Amino acid sequence: MITENVELHNIAELVSLPDSDGKAICRIPLDLRDKLNERAQACSMQAAGCELRFNLVGDEARVTLEMVERPAIAEVYRGPFLIGWHVINTAPTEISIAKPERHALLARMPQLQSVPFAPDLFRVALPWRPPVRLHAIEGDLMPPRSDQVPDQRYLAYGSSITHGNSSVGATAGYAMRTARRLGVDLVNLGFGGGAHCEPEMADYIAARADWDFATLELGINMVPWLETADFAERVAYFISTIAKAHPHKWIFCIDMFPFYMDFDPGAERNHAYRAVVRETVAELALPKLRHLDGRDLLRDVTGLCADVVHPAPAGMGEIAANLATRLQRTMTS
C-alpha cells in the first residue's frame, strides 16, 4: 500500500476515525476483520510488523504518529541499520528523519557485505502494541524500489507470541528476529489471544500470493477452552487449505511453545493438541509441509515470562535462533 509516496508495509487499510484527525492502521482487510473473533479484530488494529518505508529525496522527512492508551517506541532504520528510537505519546508526536552521520559509508555497505535492505531506504518500524494513529507524512519522498527490499517474504501467523507480546521494541519479537537472521521480509499475522484458525483466515492466507514461505503457530489461544476434537477440525481445514493452495512453498506448522500445562503432570490437552498438529501434517504428506515442536525452539524455561506462557526477550531470541536454523537447513537441503 502506497500513500504520500510512502509504502505502508504489512498494512492493508487506513481507517478514518470520527474522534481523531489520524487514521487507524489495520493489518488485514476490514471485510475479513469483521468475520474474526473479538481478540483478532482488536489486534488487527495493532501495528505488529508494520513499517513506513521511503526514499528521502530532500533533506528531511517528518512523520506524525499518535498512540492509543499509552506511549510506545517506534524505531527508525536506514536499511538494516538503526538510526534511533522515538517515544510516541498519546498526543500527536512528530518524528524528524534526516540522513545520519556517515550516510555515504552506509550507502557503500552492500558493496562490502550483503545486507537485506538497501541502506538508502528509510524504515519507520511501528510499535507492535497498542494501536497507533498515522497523522501525517511530510517531505520530498519516493517509495521503495523493488531492489531495495529482500526478494523473499516470510509470512508468520500465530498468537500473541507471534504478535510480539513481551517484546520491548518493534523489531524484538521472534518473527522479526527470524526474518532478520534469514535476510527476508516479514508479513506479521500474529493476533494476541486471537489465533483461532478461522476458515476465513485460512482462505485469506491461501489467497495471498505475496509470500514465499510461512510459519503457522497453532494452539495456545484455543487450548484453554476448545475441545481437542474441535481443535483438530479447525487445524485440518486451516493447514490443508493453505498448504494445498501453495504446494511449492515451504510451510512450517509450529505447535505450542512450552507453557504452564507442560509443567503439570496431570495435564492432557497440551499433549493432545501437539499430536493433532503433528498428525495433521503427517496425514497430508505434502513435500514442503513440515511440523515443528515448539519445545524444540524454546528449550530454556528461563526464557519464559512469569505467566509461563509468553517468551521473555531472551526467549524470543532463542526461538529466533533455533527457528531460523531449522528453516534455513530445511529450505536449502
C-alpha positions as CSV (number, residue, x, y, z in Angstrom):
1,M,0.0,0.0,0.0
2,I,1.4,3.4,-1.0
3,T,0.4,6.7,0.4
4,E,2.2,10.1,0.2
5,N,5.0,8.3,-1.8
6,V,5.5,6.1,1.3
7,E,5.0,2.3,1.4
8,L,2.8,1.1,4.3
9,H,4.3,-2.3,4.7
10,N,2.1,-5.0,6.3
11,I,-0.8,-2.6,6.4
12,A,-3.9,-3.5,4.4
13,E,-6.1,-0.4,5.2
14,L,-6.1,3.0,6.8
15,V,-9.3,3.7,8.6
16,S,-10.7,7.2,9.2
17,L,-11.9,7.8,12.7
18,P,-14.7,10.0,14.0
19,D,-12.8,11.1,17.1
20,S,-9.3,11.7,15.6
21,D,-7.5,13.5,12.8
22,G,-5.3,10.5,12.5
23,K,-6.0,7.3,10.7
24,A,-6.0,3.9,12.3
25,I,-3.9,1.1,10.8
26,C,-5.4,-2.3,10.0
27,R,-3.1,-5.2,9.0
28,I,-5.9,-7.2,7.3
29,P,-8.8,-6.2,5.0
30,L,-11.8,-4.9,7.0
31,D,-14.2,-7.3,5.5
32,L,-12.0,-10.2,6.8
33,R,-11.6,-8.5,10.2
34,D,-15.4,-8.5,10.7
35,K,-15.5,-12.3,10.4
36,L,-12.9,-13.0,13.1
37,N,-13.1,-13.3,16.8
38,E,-13.1,-10.2,19.0
39,R,-9.4,-10.5,20.1
40,A,-8.2,-10.9,16.5
41,Q,-10.4,-7.9,15.5
42,A,-8.7,-5.8,18.2
43,C,-5.2,-7.0,17.5
44,S,-5.5,-6.5,13.7
45,M,-5.6,-2.7,14.6
46,Q,-2.1,-3.0,16.2
47,A,0.9,-2.5,14.1
48,A,3.0,-5.6,14.7
49,G,5.5,-5.9,11.8
50,C,4.2,-2.7,10.2
51,E,6.6,-0.2,8.7
52,L,6.6,3.1,6.8
53,R,9.2,2.9,4.0
54,F,10.5,5.6,1.8
55,N,13.5,7.1,0.0
56,L,14.5,10.6,1.3
57,V,14.9,12.9,-1.7
58,G,15.0,16.1,0.3
59,D,16.9,16.9,3.5
60,E,14.2,15.8,6.0
61,A,11.1,13.8,6.4
62,R,8.5,14.3,9.2
63,V,6.2,11.6,10.4
64,T,3.5,12.4,12.9
65,L,2.1,9.4,14.9
66,E,-0.1,9.0,18.0
67,M,-0.5,6.1,20.3
68,V,-3.8,5.0,21.8
69,E,-3.9,4.3,25.6
70,R,-0.2,4.6,26.4
71,P,3.2,5.7,24.9
72,A,5.3,3.2,22.9
73,I,8.5,3.1,21.0
74,A,9.0,3.4,17.2
75,E,12.3,2.6,15.7
76,V,13.9,4.3,12.7
77,Y,16.3,2.5,10.3
78,R,18.3,3.3,7.3
79,G,18.1,-0.1,5.5
80,P,19.1,-2.6,8.2
81,F,20.9,-0.1,10.4
82,L,19.2,1.5,13.4
83,I,19.3,5.3,13.4
84,G,17.4,5.7,16.7
85,W,14.2,5.2,18.5
86,H,11.4,7.6,19.4
87,V,8.8,7.6,22.2
88,I,5.4,8.1,20.6
89,N,3.0,9.7,23.0
90,T,-0.8,9.7,23.3
91,A,-0.9,13.0,21.6
92,P,0.3,13.6,18.0
93,T,4.1,13.2,18.1
94,E,6.3,14.3,15.2
95,I,9.4,12.3,14.3
96,S,12.1,14.2,12.2
97,I,14.2,12.0,10.0
98,A,17.3,13.1,8.2
99,K,20.3,11.4,6.7
100,P,22.6,10.1,9.5
101,E,26.2,10.7,10.1
102,R,28.4,8.5,7.8
103,H,25.5,8.2,5.4
104,A,27.9,7.9,2.5
105,L,29.6,5.0,4.1
106,L,26.3,3.3,4.8
107,A,25.4,3.7,1.1
108,R,28.5,1.7,0.2
109,M,27.8,-1.1,2.7
110,P,26.2,-3.5,0.2
111,Q,29.5,-3.4,-1.8
112,L,31.3,-4.6,1.4
113,Q,28.8,-7.1,2.7
114,S,25.4,-8.4,1.7
115,V,22.6,-6.7,3.6
116,P,18.8,-7.4,3.2
117,F,17.6,-3.8,2.9
118,A,19.3,-1.2,0.8
119,P,21.0,1.4,3.2
120,D,19.4,4.3,1.3
121,L,15.9,3.1,2.2
122,F,14.4,4.6,5.4
123,R,12.2,2.5,7.5
124,V,10.0,3.5,10.5
125,A,9.1,0.4,12.4
126,L,5.9,1.0,14.3
127,P,5.2,-0.2,17.8
128,W,3.6,-3.7,17.9
129,R,1.1,-2.5,20.6
130,P,-1.1,-0.5,21.4
131,P,-2.9,0.8,18.3
132,V,-1.2,3.7,16.5
133,R,-2.7,6.5,14.6
134,L,-1.0,7.9,11.5
135,H,-1.5,11.7,11.2
136,A,0.9,12.9,8.6
137,I,3.9,12.1,6.4
138,E,5.7,15.1,5.0
139,G,8.8,15.7,2.9
140,D,10.2,15.1,-0.6
141,L,9.9,11.3,-0.7
142,M,9.8,8.4,-3.1
143,P,8.5,4.9,-2.4
144,P,10.9,1.9,-2.2
145,R,12.2,0.3,-5.3
146,S,12.0,-3.5,-5.7
147,D,15.8,-3.8,-5.5
148,Q,15.8,-2.1,-2.0
149,V,14.0,-4.8,-0.1
150,P,14.6,-8.5,0.3
151,D,13.3,-10.6,-2.6
152,Q,11.7,-13.2,-0.3
153,R,8.8,-12.7,2.1
154,Y,8.1,-14.8,5.3
155,L,4.5,-14.9,6.5
156,A,4.1,-15.6,10.2
157,Y,0.6,-16.5,11.6
158,G,0.0,-17.1,15.2
159,S,-0.8,-15.9,18.7
160,S,0.4,-13.1,20.9
161,I,3.8,-14.8,20.8
162,T,4.0,-14.2,17.0
163,H,2.4,-10.8,17.5
164,G,5.3,-9.8,19.8
165,N,4.0,-9.9,23.3
166,S,6.6,-9.1,26.0
167,S,9.0,-7.6,23.4
168,V,10.4,-4.3,24.3
169,G,10.8,-2.8,20.8
170,A,9.1,-3.0,17.4
171,T,11.6,-5.4,16.0
172,A,12.3,-7.6,19.1
173,G,9.7,-10.4,18.6
174,Y,10.8,-13.8,17.3
175,A,9.2,-13.4,13.9
176,M,11.1,-10.2,13.1
177,R,14.3,-11.6,14.5
178,T,13.9,-14.8,12.4
179,A,13.3,-12.7,9.3
180,R,16.4,-10.6,10.1
181,R,18.5,-13.8,10.5
182,L,17.3,-15.2,7.2
183,G,17.6,-11.8,5.3
184,V,14.0,-11.8,4.3
185,D,11.0,-9.5,4.7
186,L,8.2,-10.2,7.2
187,V,4.4,-10.3,6.9
188,N,3.3,-10.5,10.6
189,L,-0.2,-12.0,11.1
190,G,0.1,-12.5,14.8
191,F,-3.1,-11.8,16.8
192,G,-2.7,-11.8,20.6
193,G,-5.3,-14.1,22.1
194,G,-7.0,-14.3,18.7
195,A,-5.2,-17.0,16.7
196,H,-8.4,-19.2,16.4
197,C,-7.7,-20.7,13.0
198,E,-10.9,-19.5,11.5
199,P,-11.6,-20.8,8.0
200,E,-11.9,-17.2,6.7
201,M,-8.3,-16.6,7.9
202,A,-7.1,-19.8,6.2
203,D,-8.9,-18.7,3.0
204,Y,-7.2,-15.3,3.2
205,I,-3.7,-16.6,3.7
206,A,-4.3,-19.2,0.9
207,A,-5.4,-16.5,-1.5
208,R,-2.3,-14.3,-0.8
209,A,0.4,-14.7,-3.4
210,D,2.9,-12.2,-1.8
211,W,4.8,-14.6,0.5
212,D,7.4,-17.3,-0.2
213,F,7.3,-19.4,2.9
214,A,5.3,-19.4,6.1
215,T,5.1,-20.5,9.7
216,L,1.8,-21.3,11.3
217,E,1.9,-21.2,15.2
218,L,-1.1,-23.2,16.3
219,G,-2.9,-24.0,19.5
220,I,-2.1,-21.8,22.5
221,N,-5.0,-19.4,22.1
222,M,-7.5,-22.3,21.9
223,V,-6.1,-24.9,24.5
224,P,-7.9,-23.3,27.5
225,W,-11.4,-23.6,26.0
226,L,-11.6,-25.7,22.8
227,E,-12.1,-29.4,23.0
228,T,-9.4,-31.4,21.2
229,A,-11.8,-32.8,18.5
230,D,-12.9,-29.3,17.6
231,F,-9.3,-28.1,17.5
232,A,-8.5,-31.0,15.2
233,E,-11.3,-29.9,12.8
234,R,-10.1,-26.3,12.7
235,V,-6.5,-27.3,12.2
236,A,-7.3,-29.8,9.4
237,Y,-9.0,-27.1,7.4
238,F,-6.5,-24.4,8.2
239,I,-3.4,-26.3,7.3
240,S,-4.8,-28.2,4.3
241,T,-6.3,-25.0,2.8
242,I,-3.1,-23.1,2.9
243,A,-0.8,-25.9,2.0
244,K,-2.8,-27.2,-0.9
245,A,-3.1,-23.7,-2.3
246,H,0.7,-23.3,-2.2
247,P,2.2,-26.8,-2.7
248,H,5.5,-25.4,-3.9
249,K,6.1,-23.2,-0.9
250,W,7.6,-24.3,2.4
251,I,5.1,-24.2,5.3
252,F,6.1,-25.0,8.8
253,C,3.4,-25.7,11.4
254,I,4.6,-24.9,14.9
255,D,2.7,-26.4,17.8
256,M,2.8,-24.8,21.2
257,F,5.9,-23.4,22.8
258,P,6.5,-24.5,26.4
259,F,3.8,-23.2,28.7
260,Y,2.2,-23.9,32.1
261,M,0.4,-27.1,31.2
262,D,3.7,-28.7,30.3
263,F,4.7,-28.4,34.0
264,D,1.6,-30.0,35.3
265,P,1.9,-33.9,35.3
266,G,-1.9,-34.2,35.2
267,A,-2.4,-32.1,32.1
268,E,-3.5,-33.8,28.9
269,R,-4.8,-31.3,26.4
270,N,-1.3,-29.9,25.8
271,H,-0.2,-33.4,24.6
272,A,-3.3,-33.9,22.6
273,Y,-3.1,-30.6,20.8
274,R,0.5,-31.2,19.8
275,A,-0.4,-34.6,18.5
276,V,-3.2,-33.0,16.4
277,V,-0.7,-30.7,14.6
278,R,1.9,-33.4,14.2
279,E,-0.6,-35.9,12.8
280,T,-2.4,-33.4,10.5
281,V,0.9,-32.6,8.9
282,A,1.8,-36.3,8.6
283,E,-1.6,-37.2,7.1
284,L,-1.4,-34.5,4.4
285,A,2.1,-35.8,3.4
286,L,2.9,-32.8,1.3
287,P,6.6,-32.5,0.2
288,K,7.1,-29.0,1.6
289,L,4.9,-29.1,4.7
290,R,6.6,-29.7,8.0
291,H,5.8,-29.9,11.7
292,L,8.0,-28.2,14.3
293,D,7.6,-28.9,18.0
294,G,7.6,-25.6,19.9
295,R,9.5,-27.1,22.7
296,D,12.5,-27.7,20.4
297,L,12.6,-24.0,19.6
298,L,12.4,-22.7,23.2
299,R,14.3,-25.1,25.4
300,D,15.5,-22.9,28.3
301,V,12.5,-22.4,30.6
302,T,14.1,-19.2,32.0
303,G,13.3,-17.7,28.6
304,L,9.6,-17.6,29.7
305,C,7.9,-14.7,31.5
306,A,6.4,-15.3,34.9
307,D,3.0,-16.0,33.3
308,V,4.6,-19.2,31.9
309,V,3.1,-18.5,28.5
310,H,4.9,-15.7,26.8
311,P,8.6,-15.8,26.0
312,A,10.7,-13.0,27.6
313,P,13.2,-11.1,25.4
314,A,15.7,-13.9,25.9
315,G,13.2,-16.5,24.9
316,M,12.3,-14.6,21.8
317,G,16.0,-14.6,20.9
318,E,16.3,-18.3,21.5
319,I,13.2,-19.1,19.4
320,A,14.5,-16.9,16.5
321,A,17.9,-18.5,16.6
322,N,16.6,-22.1,16.6
323,L,13.8,-21.4,14.1
324,A,16.0,-19.6,11.6
325,T,18.4,-22.5,11.7
326,R,15.7,-25.1,11.2
327,L,14.1,-23.1,8.3
328,Q,17.3,-22.5,6.5
329,R,18.5,-26.0,6.9
330,T,15.2,-27.4,5.6
331,M,14.7,-25.0,2.7
332,T,18.2,-25.4,1.4
333,S,18.6,-29.1,1.8
